[in-house]
Amino acid sequence: MFQNIGIPGLVVMLIIALVIFGPKKLPEIGRAFGRTFSEFKSATSGLISDADKSEEKPPEPPIDEKKKG
């Protein structure tokens, strides 16, 4: 969807955001977006690493009831 934006499209979006939010509010919005994105990235990497760990662990063999008792 956003693959064909390019530099002119980004400039237009920045100008629209500047008009809508104003120059004082725009840095705060950018910081909030950056924090949210970094939290999302760390959470997804945590999920991926957990999934990788569970795949690396070999399955335990079934316990034979004859050997138990």
Buried (B, 14 or more C-beta within 10 A) or exposed (E): EEEEEEEEEEEEEEEEBEEEBEEEEBEEEEEEEEEEEEEEEEEEEEEEEEEEEEEEEEEEEEEEEEEEE
